[in-house]
């Protein structure tokens, strides 16, 4: 099969002819589309001499199940499916989804969703959905989404808006994009201090903060804008849970391995929300597998606006 992969340590990712995954007990999927996420480039940068090779890039996939594990009766051979493939990668003609692996869910693609659209949903959508559930976001609450125009943040804005929350989004330029997604207030971090701006607009504090951008050096400032008993979720995994607890804030860190909704049920929920119009795919470009290296370059330089998809 053709795959965009790192063949050995020190090599740049390139197209290679690799064996089709044949691991017992897995779903074998013929990949039609792979979703592009910033983590794709990050994982390449984190490879070491001891990493397993070849390393196939990509996590999110949409395609057709060609083989299913024995005794599995939810998904059948020939079903259109989407999910995450951390173990075997997604930028390839075939991938394998491992049912026993952490955060490798797979589910049927609902009617009305194209392969391109489905491939954009798993990682970003499950992160947004899981985080908002951890934050307990609901009607009448005020939630700040730091990074409201990105892949995860944009879906989070749409879900929070649909739940009836008042959404305060922070962006780097182009406030209009977050407003179109459903943000009630938008703060441009390139022109103002977002913490000062939120505090000025909501001096009694907000209920929740979903932080996709702040690193260890700045995330403590979230305490300035949360009311006592408020909640914080960090995707950067830099929230000091004990430090925030001392300040009467419930803080959590989220990753795919620590997301209770990184499941087939979570994917099914995303599918339902897409079909009913709660969330959208926001695809900015679709490229062939041969152009995967150009997409990777765009990721490294922040040049992708919206979601990119690799069509296999």
C-alpha positions, 0 to 999 in steps of 0.5 A: 500500500502507499503511505506517507511515512517516516521509514527510519529515524532521521528521515523526512516523511515521504511516500513509501510502499508498505505492507497492509496491516495484518494484525489479528483482532483489529479493524482493517479499513481502506482509507478514503480520507485522512484528517489533518491535525497539528499533532501529526507534525508534532508526533514526527518531531517527537520520534526517536531512534527507539520509536517503531518504524515505519511510522505512518503519519495521521490519526483521523480517518474515514473509509470502509471497513474491509475486515472486522474482529471475530465476534464483533457485530456492531460494525460489519465489513463494507460499512463506512467508518471513521475514527482514530488510528494512533497505532497504524496511522491514517495517511495510507491506503489502509489502516488498522484500528485496535479495539483494545488500544486507548483512544482508538474508537471507530464508528459508522459514518451516518448518512449525510456525511461525506468522507471528507467531512467525517475525517475532520471530526474524530480528534478535534470533535472528541476533544471539544466534546469531552472538554465541554462535558468535563467543564459541565457547560450548559444553558446560561453559563459563561464559558471562555474558549481560548483559541476559539477559531481553531480546529478544536476551539471552533467545534467547542464554540458551536457545541457550547452555543448549542447548549445555550451557554454564553460563549466568550472566544479569544482569537488571534486576528479575524474575530468574525470567524468566531462570531460566525461559529456562535461566539457571543463575545470575541477578544483578539489577543493580538490587540489586547490582553485577553485576561484583562478584557474578560475581567473587565467585561465579567468582573464577578468571574466566568463559569468555565474556561476551555484553554487550548493555547496557554502554556505553563507560564501563563495559564495561572492567569486563568484564576483571574477570570474564573469565579470561585467553584469555576472549572478549567480544562487545558489541552496543553496539559499544563494546569496545576490541579492542586494550585488551582484547587487552593484557589477554589477552581476545579482544573483538569488536563485533557488528552486523547488518552484521558478523554472519557468521550474518546469512544465509539459512543463519542463518535456517534454523538459527533455524527448526530451533531453534524447531521443536525447542524450543530457542528460543521466541518470547515474544510479549507482544502483537500489534497492528494496523498502526494501533497501530504508533505506540503500540508505538513509544512503548512502545519509547521508554519501555522498556514492552515485555516480551518481543516485540511483533508488528505484524500487517499 
